[in-house]
Amino acid sequence: MTSALATVAARISAAARLTILTGAGVSAVSGVPTFRGREGLWRNFRPEDLATAAAFQRDPALVWEWYRWRRERIARCDPNAAHRVIATWSNGDGCRVITQNVDDLHIRAGTRDLVRLHGSIWESKCWRACGQPPWREDTRGVSPSPASGTCPACGGLARPGVVWFGESLDPSDVVSALACCDCDVFLTVGTSAIVHPAAGLVHEARRRGAFTVEINLEPTPASAVVDVAVHGRAEDILPRLLQGG
């Protein structure tokens, strides 16, 4: 692993354009429950059964109860070493960060130029899609309050400001993510590489000539495709890369 890390560190150091894609594995050590892990179970519901427009239409109070529980859990979490290293890189020139995470720990760590493909758990938006931009909620996890349970523009029901199963990503976020594939080095960190379209970004970056790297606890479908696959904890590996491998 040492030689692989030295190779990756050298590539990052020489890169004029660095792109980092992150998934749930980056936040897991901070205490954020991974979506598909045991911690994802809540009141005998599967997250996949709650994170849908159909579930919200059927029982918005139940869905909001789950998101309130998630917000309370995430509010107690702090950025870890992986978040901090990524923030350090992002504050240099030519670095862009794309995340599938909705916890905003990247933002709390100081990351700049962040593309949030799946939205933010700390935002709400209008269920009617009246045109009101998403609005920020209380980051202490106490929501929705009576004031934030409705759209400030039309008075309609508010919903969590995240992308649910079966929904399309914001087109502007997709455009930004694809633009990030024009880079010298593309790191995919802590992601299962099975959720599309995010899973296709590393392939697109490779097609455009980027040196591609996977950092993940376990092998994924991307492991055999990237130039270098390093398996281990992101909070251990990224500080080593920052220090030169």
Residue frames relative to the residue before (quaternion, step in Angstrom):
aa qw qx qy qz dx dy dz
M 1.0000 0.0000 0.0000 0.0000 0.00 0.00 0.00
T 0.5967 0.6063 -0.3624 0.3809 3.57 1.06 -0.77
S 0.6812 0.4778 -0.2983 0.4676 3.59 0.89 -0.90
A 0.6315 0.5260 -0.3359 0.4602 3.59 1.04 -0.75
L 0.6568 0.5027 -0.3121 0.4675 3.59 0.95 -0.84
A 0.6349 0.5217 -0.3363 0.4601 3.58 1.00 -0.77
T 0.6353 0.5272 -0.3222 0.4632 3.58 1.03 -0.80
V 0.6795 0.4826 -0.2874 0.4720 3.56 0.89 -0.97
A 0.6418 0.5276 -0.3268 0.4505 3.59 0.94 -0.87
A 0.6551 0.5081 -0.3137 0.4629 3.58 0.97 -0.82
R 0.6385 0.5226 -0.3189 0.4663 3.57 1.02 -0.79
I 0.6539 0.5022 -0.3137 0.4709 3.58 0.96 -0.86
S 0.6532 0.5320 -0.3141 0.4379 3.56 0.91 -0.90
A 0.7335 0.4236 -0.2304 0.4790 3.58 1.02 -0.82
A 0.5517 0.6561 -0.3813 0.3461 3.59 1.23 -0.34
A 0.3305 -0.7125 0.5840 0.2049 3.54 -1.02 0.85
R 0.7786 0.1717 -0.0800 0.5982 3.56 1.19 -0.62
L 0.0156 -0.7983 0.5996 -0.0551 3.55 -0.57 1.23
T 0.0561 -0.7823 0.6199 0.0221 3.56 -0.92 0.94
I 0.1076 -0.7872 0.6069 0.0224 3.55 -0.99 0.94
L 0.1180 -0.7629 0.6338 0.0490 3.56 -0.90 1.02
T 0.0725 -0.8235 0.5625 0.0153 3.59 -0.70 1.03
G 0.1534 -0.7710 0.6128 0.0802 3.50 -1.30 0.61
A 0.8209 -0.3047 0.1789 0.4487 3.54 -1.33 -0.18
G 0.5943 0.6088 -0.3632 0.3799 3.59 1.08 -0.63
V 0.5943 0.5700 -0.3675 0.4322 3.57 1.16 -0.48
S 0.7600 0.3894 -0.1934 0.4830 3.59 1.02 -0.79
A 0.4707 0.7181 -0.4348 0.2714 3.59 1.21 -0.35
V 0.6838 0.4901 -0.3016 0.4485 3.60 0.89 -0.90
S 0.6005 0.5517 -0.3554 0.4569 3.60 1.22 -0.35
G 0.5949 -0.5880 0.3516 0.4205 3.56 1.29 -0.23
V 0.4734 0.6468 -0.4603 0.3817 3.57 1.26 0.11
P 0.4208 -0.7231 0.4744 0.2740 3.63 -0.59 1.04
T 0.3997 -0.6837 0.5473 0.2708 3.56 -0.95 0.85
F 0.6064 -0.6335 0.3483 0.3312 3.52 -1.00 0.90
R 0.7809 0.3396 -0.1721 0.4952 3.57 1.00 -0.79
G 0.5395 0.6428 -0.4013 0.3671 3.60 1.22 0.02
R 0.7358 -0.4022 0.2976 0.4563 3.55 -1.33 -0.03
E 0.6288 0.5508 -0.3369 0.4333 3.56 1.08 -0.73
G 0.5730 0.6198 -0.3808 0.3774 3.57 1.20 -0.37
L 0.5753 0.6003 -0.3919 0.3939 3.58 1.16 -0.42
W 0.0431 0.7929 -0.6019 0.0848 3.55 -0.91 0.92
R 0.8488 -0.1087 0.0314 0.5164 3.53 -0.67 1.17
N 0.6537 -0.5558 0.2918 0.4227 3.58 1.04 0.88
F 0.5432 0.5645 -0.4286 0.4501 3.57 1.20 0.51
R 0.3855 -0.6570 0.5819 0.2848 3.55 -1.18 0.54
P 0.5591 -0.6040 0.4344 0.3661 3.62 -0.98 0.74
E 0.6284 0.5562 -0.3354 0.4282 3.57 1.04 -0.76
D 0.6641 0.4879 -0.3046 0.4777 3.59 1.22 -0.42
L 0.7007 0.4513 -0.2600 0.4877 3.58 1.24 -0.34
A 0.7038 0.4551 -0.2586 0.4803 3.58 1.08 -0.73
T 0.5157 0.5970 -0.4435 0.4253 3.55 0.67 1.16
A 0.5832 -0.5692 0.4457 0.3705 3.53 -1.23 0.48
A 0.6221 0.5508 -0.3486 0.4338 3.59 1.04 -0.72
A 0.6452 0.5125 -0.3253 0.4640 3.60 0.98 -0.81
F 0.6613 0.5022 -0.3122 0.4616 3.58 0.96 -0.82
Q 0.6471 0.5120 -0.3218 0.4643 3.56 0.97 -0.80
R 0.6729 0.5031 -0.2874 0.4599 3.56 1.05 -0.80
D 0.8093 -0.0597 0.1040 0.5751 3.59 0.89 -0.97
P 0.1375 -0.8354 0.5266 0.0771 3.62 0.30 1.19
A 0.6166 0.5542 -0.3612 0.4268 3.62 1.02 -0.66
L 0.6488 0.5107 -0.3177 0.4663 3.59 0.98 -0.81
V 0.6626 0.4975 -0.3112 0.4654 3.59 0.89 -0.89
W 0.6617 0.4887 -0.3158 0.4729 3.59 0.94 -0.81
E 0.5980 0.5553 -0.3661 0.4472 3.59 1.06 -0.64
W 0.6528 0.5061 -0.3059 0.4735 3.58 1.01 -0.84
Y 0.6854 0.4708 -0.2960 0.4701 3.59 0.91 -0.86
R 0.5959 0.5332 -0.3705 0.4727 3.58 1.10 -0.56
W 0.6324 0.5246 -0.3172 0.4735 3.60 1.00 -0.83
R 0.6655 0.4969 -0.3018 0.4681 3.59 0.93 -0.89
R 0.6478 0.5170 -0.3221 0.4576 3.59 0.96 -0.84
E 0.6478 0.5163 -0.3215 0.4587 3.56 0.97 -0.82
R 0.6396 0.5129 -0.3232 0.4726 3.58 1.04 -0.75
I 0.7068 0.4719 -0.2665 0.4546 3.57 0.83 -1.01
A 0.5971 0.5848 -0.3604 0.4142 3.60 1.08 -0.67
R 0.6803 0.4748 -0.2812 0.4824 3.59 1.20 -0.51
C 0.6040 0.5750 -0.3428 0.4325 3.59 1.30 -0.08
D 0.2080 -0.7646 0.5996 0.1122 3.55 -1.19 0.62
P 0.5992 -0.5437 0.4258 0.4051 3.61 -1.15 0.47
N 0.2828 -0.7570 0.5653 0.1652 3.56 -1.08 0.73
A 0.7792 -0.3574 0.2328 0.4592 3.57 -1.31 -0.07
A 0.6258 0.5378 -0.3472 0.4457 3.60 1.03 -0.71
H 0.6380 0.5153 -0.3227 0.4725 3.59 0.95 -0.84
R 0.6869 0.5039 -0.2946 0.4330 3.57 0.89 -0.94
V 0.6369 0.5077 -0.3357 0.4732 3.60 1.01 -0.74
I 0.6519 0.5078 -0.3181 0.4647 3.58 0.91 -0.87
A 0.6308 0.5204 -0.3334 0.4692 3.59 1.02 -0.74
T 0.6254 0.5343 -0.3349 0.4595 3.59 1.01 -0.78
W 0.6648 0.4885 -0.3055 0.4755 3.58 0.88 -0.90
S 0.6757 0.5238 -0.3049 0.4196 3.57 0.91 -0.93
N 0.6651 0.4994 -0.3060 0.4632 3.57 1.17 -0.46
G 0.5566 0.5419 -0.4050 0.4823 3.55 1.32 0.19
D 0.6459 -0.5127 0.3860 0.4134 3.57 -1.27 -0.11
G 0.8535 0.2551 -0.1578 0.4261 3.54 -1.16 0.67
C 0.5868 0.5679 -0.3862 0.4290 3.62 1.17 0.32
R 0.0461 -0.7724 0.6333 0.0154 3.53 -1.02 0.92
V 0.1781 -0.7812 0.5927 0.0814 3.57 -1.11 0.73
I 0.1081 -0.7552 0.6457 0.0334 3.53 -0.97 1.01
T 0.0153 -0.8150 0.5791 0.0133 3.61 -0.88 0.81
Q 0.3503 -0.6926 0.5924 0.2161 3.49 -1.26 0.65
N 0.5644 0.6304 -0.3678 0.3857 3.59 1.27 -0.25
V 0.2965 -0.7626 0.5541 0.1534 3.56 -1.12 0.71
D 0.5068 0.7104 -0.3857 0.2995 3.60 1.30 -0.06
D 0.3312 -0.7792 0.4656 0.2575 3.62 1.28 -0.36
L 0.3268 0.7419 -0.5248 0.2595 3.63 1.11 0.48
H 0.5630 0.5756 -0.3915 0.4455 3.59 1.15 -0.47
I 0.6636 0.5003 -0.3025 0.4668 3.56 0.94 -0.89
R 0.6586 0.5041 -0.3127 0.4630 3.58 0.95 -0.84
A 0.6570 0.4966 -0.3098 0.4751 3.59 1.16 -0.55
G 0.5840 -0.6145 0.3587 0.3908 3.59 1.26 -0.23
T 0.3454 0.7562 -0.4922 0.2581 3.59 1.20 0.35
R 0.2428 -0.7575 0.5936 0.1217 3.52 -1.04 0.91
D 0.8364 0.2220 -0.1516 0.4777 3.56 -1.36 0.30
L 0.2615 0.7917 -0.5034 0.2269 3.57 0.90 0.97
V 0.1865 -0.7418 0.6360 0.1023 3.55 -0.96 0.98
R 0.1366 -0.8060 0.5743 0.0444 3.60 -0.50 1.19
L 0.2636 -0.8269 0.4759 0.1425 3.55 0.08 1.32
H 0.7908 0.3186 -0.1505 0.5004 3.58 0.96 -0.84
G 0.6216 -0.5749 0.3364 0.4123 3.59 1.23 0.38
S 0.4629 -0.6588 0.5202 0.2846 3.54 -1.29 -0.43
I 0.4595 -0.6845 0.4966 0.2713 3.55 -0.94 0.90
W 0.6580 0.5122 -0.3001 0.4633 3.59 1.25 -0.37
E 0.6540 0.4618 -0.3238 0.5042 3.57 1.26 0.21
S 0.1857 -0.7348 0.6362 0.1441 3.53 -1.30 0.42
K 0.0709 -0.7835 0.6128 0.0746 3.52 -1.26 0.33
C 0.6534 -0.5500 0.3635 0.3721 3.52 -1.28 0.40
W 0.4508 -0.6915 0.5021 0.2579 3.56 -0.86 1.01
R 0.6736 0.4884 -0.2871 0.4747 3.57 1.13 -0.66
A 0.3082 -0.7604 0.5034 0.2708 3.60 1.29 -0.31
C 0.1459 0.8457 -0.4970 0.1284 3.56 0.91 1.01
G 0.6401 -0.5171 0.3389 0.4562 3.60 1.24 -0.22
Q 0.4898 0.6444 -0.4338 0.3958 3.58 1.27 -0.13
P 0.4290 -0.6932 0.5038 0.2855 3.63 -0.77 0.94
P 0.6256 -0.5284 0.3996 0.4120 3.63 -1.14 0.48
W 0.1842 -0.7843 0.5831 0.1042 3.56 -1.07 0.70
R 0.5440 -0.6552 0.4389 0.2867 3.51 -1.16 0.75
E 0.2691 -0.7533 0.5804 0.1529 3.55 -1.08 0.80
D 0.6889 -0.4590 0.3716 0.4204 3.53 -1.37 0.12
T 0.3422 -0.7800 0.4870 0.1931 3.63 -0.50 1.16
R 0.5393 0.5916 -0.4290 0.4184 3.61 1.20 0.08
G 0.5561 -0.6634 0.3640 0.3436 3.55 1.26 0.05
V 0.5575 0.5915 -0.4071 0.4166 3.60 1.22 0.17
S 0.4990 0.6225 -0.4580 0.3921 3.56 0.10 1.27
P 0.5622 -0.1197 -0.8039 -0.1527 1.50 -2.33 0.71
S 0.3627 -0.6912 0.5778 0.2386 3.55 -1.01 0.77
P 0.6949 -0.4526 0.3139 0.4623 3.60 -1.16 0.18
A 0.6637 0.5107 -0.3150 0.4466 3.58 1.02 -0.76
S 0.7589 0.3881 -0.2151 0.4766 3.60 0.99 -0.80
G 0.5155 0.6662 -0.4092 0.3508 3.58 1.26 0.03
T 0.7373 0.3140 -0.2072 0.5612 3.57 1.28 -0.10
C 0.5879 -0.5732 0.4415 0.3618 3.54 -1.25 0.49
P 0.4398 -0.7172 0.4686 0.2695 3.61 -0.78 0.94
A 0.6643 0.5115 -0.3089 0.4490 3.59 1.19 -0.39
C 0.8393 0.1749 -0.0634 0.5109 3.58 0.73 -1.05
G 0.4827 -0.6891 0.4242 0.3351 3.58 1.24 -0.19
G 0.4771 0.6738 -0.4352 0.3592 3.55 1.29 0.09
L 0.7121 -0.4575 0.3263 0.4208 3.53 -1.33 0.15
A 0.3250 -0.7214 0.5774 0.2013 3.56 -1.07 0.79
R 0.1357 -0.7658 0.6243 0.0733 3.54 -1.21 0.63
P 0.6324 -0.5228 0.3837 0.4238 3.62 -1.14 0.36
G 0.4323 -0.7322 0.4785 0.2191 3.55 -1.01 0.87
V 0.4498 0.6579 -0.4649 0.3856 3.55 0.84 1.03
V 0.4898 -0.6226 0.5135 0.3297 3.55 -1.30 0.28
W 0.2458 -0.7922 0.5477 0.1096 3.56 -0.65 1.13
F 0.6615 -0.4583 0.3993 0.4392 3.54 -1.33 0.20
G 0.7916 0.2852 -0.2299 0.4891 3.54 -0.92 0.94
E 0.6427 0.4953 -0.3298 0.4825 3.59 1.27 -0.11
S 0.4726 -0.6610 0.5088 0.2844 3.53 -1.22 0.57
L 0.5247 -0.6038 0.4924 0.3431 3.53 -1.20 0.53
D 0.6099 -0.5141 0.4441 0.4081 3.54 -1.29 0.39
P 0.4912 -0.6922 0.4345 0.3012 3.63 -0.64 1.04
S 0.6447 0.5223 -0.3376 0.4445 3.61 1.00 -0.72
D 0.6299 0.5164 -0.3353 0.4735 3.60 1.11 -0.63
V 0.6260 0.5281 -0.3343 0.4663 3.58 1.04 -0.74
V 0.6414 0.5154 -0.3197 0.4699 3.58 0.96 -0.86
S 0.6625 0.5033 -0.3059 0.4629 3.59 0.93 -0.89
A 0.6596 0.5108 -0.3102 0.4558 3.58 0.95 -0.87
L 0.6593 0.4958 -0.3147 0.4696 3.58 0.95 -0.79
A 0.6183 0.5359 -0.3443 0.4604 3.58 1.06 -0.71
C 0.6311 0.5478 -0.3249 0.4427 3.57 1.11 -0.69
C 0.5757 0.6013 -0.3753 0.4075 3.59 1.22 -0.36
D 0.5754 0.5121 -0.3856 0.5080 3.58 1.29 -0.13
C 0.3706 0.7194 -0.4867 0.3289 3.56 0.12 1.30
D 0.5416 -0.6066 0.4718 0.3407 3.53 -1.32 0.16
V 0.7796 0.0815 -0.0241 0.6205 3.56 1.08 -0.80
F 0.0856 -0.7768 0.6234 0.0267 3.54 -0.97 0.95
L 0.1090 -0.7898 0.6029 0.0281 3.57 -0.67 1.18
T 0.0930 -0.7433 0.6572 0.0831 3.55 -1.00 0.84
V 0.0520 -0.8454 0.5268 -0.0707 3.55 -0.48 1.27
G 0.8771 0.0302 -0.0291 0.4784 3.56 -0.81 1.05
T 0.5846 0.5652 -0.3902 0.4319 3.56 1.05 0.65
S 0.5430 -0.6676 0.4213 0.2864 3.55 -1.06 0.82
A 0.3054 -0.7827 0.4840 0.2446 3.59 1.26 -0.38
I 0.5926 0.5599 -0.3866 0.4312 3.58 1.07 0.69
V 0.6415 0.5013 -0.3297 0.4779 3.60 1.23 -0.25
H 0.1617 -0.8014 0.5729 0.0584 3.55 -0.55 1.18
P 0.5469 -0.0895 -0.8238 -0.1192 1.53 -2.30 1.03
A 0.4353 0.7213 -0.4655 0.2712 3.63 1.19 -0.18
A 0.6383 0.5572 -0.3305 0.4158 3.57 1.00 -0.82
G 0.6726 0.5094 -0.2987 0.4459 3.59 1.15 -0.50
L 0.5093 0.6880 -0.4173 0.3053 3.59 1.20 -0.31
V 0.6438 0.5191 -0.3367 0.4503 3.59 0.96 -0.79
H 0.6324 0.5194 -0.3273 0.4723 3.58 1.08 -0.69
E 0.6466 0.5103 -0.3137 0.4723 3.56 1.03 -0.81
A 0.6434 0.5124 -0.3247 0.4670 3.60 0.98 -0.81
R 0.6424 0.5114 -0.3214 0.4717 3.58 0.98 -0.79
R 0.6326 0.5338 -0.3281 0.4551 3.57 1.00 -0.83
R 0.7093 0.4447 -0.2505 0.4862 3.58 1.08 -0.72
G 0.6700 -0.5565 0.2807 0.4034 3.58 1.26 0.22
A 0.4589 0.6943 -0.4520 0.3211 3.60 1.21 0.12
F 0.4320 -0.6095 0.5915 0.3035 3.52 -1.33 0.45
T 0.1499 -0.8445 0.5132 0.0302 3.57 -0.48 1.21
V 0.0751 -0.7988 0.5963 -0.0246 3.53 -1.00 0.96
E 0.1464 -0.7586 0.6274 0.0976 3.54 -1.06 0.82
I 0.0336 -0.7523 0.6578 0.0122 3.55 -1.01 0.93
N 0.2588 0.7625 -0.5425 0.2394 3.55 -0.39 1.22
L 0.6220 -0.5714 0.3877 0.3690 3.53 -1.16 0.61
E 0.7983 0.1097 -0.0262 0.5916 3.57 1.03 -0.83
P 0.6263 -0.5165 0.4064 0.4193 3.60 -1.22 0.32
T 0.1310 -0.7681 0.6242 0.0573 3.55 -1.20 0.68
P 0.7040 -0.4282 0.3200 0.4676 3.61 -1.21 -0.01
A 0.6494 0.5244 -0.3253 0.4445 3.62 1.15 -0.45
S 0.4960 0.7121 -0.4123 0.2774 3.59 1.19 -0.47
A 0.7246 0.4394 -0.2442 0.4715 3.56 0.98 -0.83
V 0.6620 0.5252 -0.2902 0.4492 3.57 1.27 -0.21
V 0.6660 0.5214 -0.3127 0.4323 3.59 0.99 -0.80
D 0.6242 -0.5457 0.4081 0.3822 3.56 -1.30 0.32
V 0.7895 0.0242 0.0054 0.6133 3.58 1.03 -0.81
A 0.0821 -0.7687 0.6330 0.0407 3.57 -0.96 0.94
V 0.0590 -0.7886 0.6120 -0.0099 3.56 -0.72 1.13
H 0.1429 -0.8178 0.5551 0.0521 3.57 -0.60 1.12
G 0.4368 0.6361 -0.5211 0.3647 3.49 -0.66 1.22
R 0.6764 -0.4954 0.3584 0.4106 3.55 -1.30 -0.06
A 0.5148 -0.6748 0.4381 0.2962 3.55 -0.80 1.03
E 0.6586 0.5238 -0.3169 0.4376 3.59 1.00 -0.79
D 0.6606 0.4561 -0.3077 0.5107 3.60 1.26 -0.26
I 0.7168 0.4851 -0.2532 0.4322 3.56 0.90 -0.98
L 0.6736 0.5226 -0.3237 0.4103 3.61 0.81 -0.91
P 0.6390 0.4947 -0.3591 0.4669 3.68 0.90 -0.65
R 0.6239 0.5280 -0.3458 0.4608 3.59 1.06 -0.63
L 0.6427 0.5110 -0.3228 0.4708 3.56 1.01 -0.77
L 0.6351 0.5325 -0.3300 0.4518 3.57 1.00 -0.81
Q 0.7142 0.4331 -0.2399 0.4947 3.57 1.12 -0.71
G 0.6709 -0.5300 0.2935 0.4276 3.59 1.24 0.16
G 0.6850 -0.4983 0.2834 0.4497 3.57 1.24 0.24
